[in-house]
Amino acid sequence: MSSIISDSYGATELPDSSDSSDTVLDVTADDKPRDGNCYKYLHHFLMIVCLSIGSYLGVITRIYTSIYLSLFDNIDQFTSLWAQVIGTGVIGYLVINKSNINNVLYTSLATGLCGSLTTFSTWNAESALVLLQLNESTLVTINRPDYVKGGVSGLMILFIGIGLPLSSFIFGSNMGRVFKAPVITSSYYVTGYVSSVLLYIISTTIIIIVCLITDNYYILFSLLFGPIGTYLRWRLAYFDVNFLKNDFPMGTLISNYTGSLILAGCMVARLHVNNPTVVQLINGVITGFCGCLTTVSTFISQITKLSFKMSSIYVLISLTTVQITYITIFIIYSVVY
């Protein structure tokens, strides 16, 4: 395994991971460290900062998209839908224009922004709750449950959750072919470090001040935990390009399952907490950490790259393992409590 400061395998949002010589973070001639481990550590630090900024934007966009756009589509049980559509559309555009964009900026937008804007864990949790006819806030059966309707609706959430983002990815790719991104290859090792760090400090300060003034600790916790999930997903991308000769994205599978498992645990844990601040903290872990550790944009982009056989296996394993986990945990909790 490469050293932790080797960033050549951080291809989380890149569908063409089979070409290990052309992964997201293979730096260009302008960006390549000139000598010594110091530049490698600086490059790794820069990536953390840029991923954090992208994560901030992704989380806050997902939160408000879920709140406001869901008011118009009348789909109360699938509030994450439009965030998935937007994120996969953007990643579709970025993938087509990858060669025109500086690798650090590309990873910030693809892994940081799009990966944090879309969420695999919430989407599957919404499906499982509808399937089991459970109330999200209490995990108890709703009044007059209709399990036939719940089963059909739960499956529809899964199908729509793949179909619309996939269509959006294709649309974004077509837009990328028509409207090419400008060539962005400037060096990050002088002005890039300074501007990225300053932007990170300014954005973090503004977020903290706004959240403290409004007493909205949920958003604050979501933004604080988001970059951690994004960073872990970026590191787990190592297994996307180093497993079964790049034919199976194991890193994304691990990220999506782990984040979904943690989300299920948090949903159960918050039911036994009476402190409002702690409840907001747990909700922040769900929205920030779990939402950023899991991703639909990577999931969809990888489906388009894999063969039909491998993509079918990948989708089946990804969905069934998470759904079985959610259903098992929710049923056990509803029976015990």
ABEGO torsion letter per residue (X at the ends): XBBAABAAABAAABABAABAAABAABBBAAABBABEAAAAAAAAAAAAAAAAAAAAAAAAAAAAAAAAAAAAAGBAABAAAAAAAAAAAAAAAAAAAAAABBAAAAAAAAAAAAAAABBAAAAAAAAAAAAAGBBAAAGBBBBGBBAAAAAAAAAAAAAAAAAAAAAAAAAAAAAAAABBBBBBABBAABAAAAAAAAAAAAAAAAAAAAAAAAGBAAAAAAAAAAAAAAAAAAAAAAAAAABGGGABBAAAAAAAAAAAAAAAAAAAAAAABABAAAAAAAAAAAAAAAAAABBAAAAAAAAAABBAAAAAAAAAAAAAAAAAAAAAAAAAAAAAX
